[in-house]
């Protein structure tokens, strides 16, 4: 069985500071990894994903995540956050070669960016 | 592309009543998923359809829950004899359903169910 652990339920940071949202997964098979973001009063949106190839993946709004197989991690980082990044972020996995219908989500990390 | 829509957005019901939610996926998306999200938790997978075929169901989907996707377009999720523990946000997502690596799931805004 797979599981996802997001180690921080809330992360407060000041604007323009760097941030790291941690995600660790557990799986006996190879996985695909995702970060979704939920802005206030909006639905979940895909931020970035790792399927294969380069272990460093980037989003269009400056976030990046690195797949580390040995540490079973997929931490999300941004070197300088904006007020508009305030949202809840969810890490998710699905197993390679499986039905691909079953995203397993972590509990989420609420990022609040203060001026 | 108008996105995934869900109706109603909010539903308040009394324990023991039946409720039905509707999800309209992005047009031409073959796969449709249902998730449930309770307070302080991430979404939990319930079931998914490839066209009209229901291919996977979670153990969370008790026999009081039933989902359909007639004709492979919109989907309905029905909960019979609701219980207070059913109170949650019910999320629908759709994806193109391409073979090989997983495609992006696009989520709707959700239906918030409150069981009194």
Interface residues (C-beta under 8 A of the other chain):
Chain A: X4 X6 X9 X32 X36 X42 X43 X44 X45 X46 X49 X51 X52 X90 X92 X94 X99 X100 X101 X102 X103 X104 X105 X106 X107 X108
Chain B: X4 X31 X33 X35 X40 X41 X42 X43 X44 X45 X48 X50 X55 X56 X58 X91 X93 X101 X102 X104 X105 X106 X107 X108 X109 X110
